[in-house]
């Protein structure tokens, strides 16, 4: 099964490669295969408790709202005990843009 890769424009100057994102176009059978494998991996990770309970991204019944509630509860608990809470937040919105796309294309063909 062959996947076609296209480049989608996401904003900014059109001639700048970092303003484009590669997208693979999969066949119907590849999409079904991806769903089946993804479901099995997710079940395996959940059943074997591989991820921590504080991991909320891309998990069933673990929404961003739940993460926010857990954070607010943690802050309130620390304040009530007289401690000062501290947290570090990272914005990974453009993390994919930091990847060398030529190297990524090379890895795909190997």
Secondary structure as UniProt FT lines:
FT   STRAND          4..9
FT   TURN            14..15
FT   HELIX           17..19
FT   STRAND          20..25
FT   HELIX           28..47
FT   TURN            48..49
FT   TURN            53..54
FT   TURN            57..58
FT   TURN            60..61
FT   HELIX           64..80
FT   TURN            81..82
FT   TURN            93..94
FT   HELIX           95..98
FT   HELIX           101..109
//
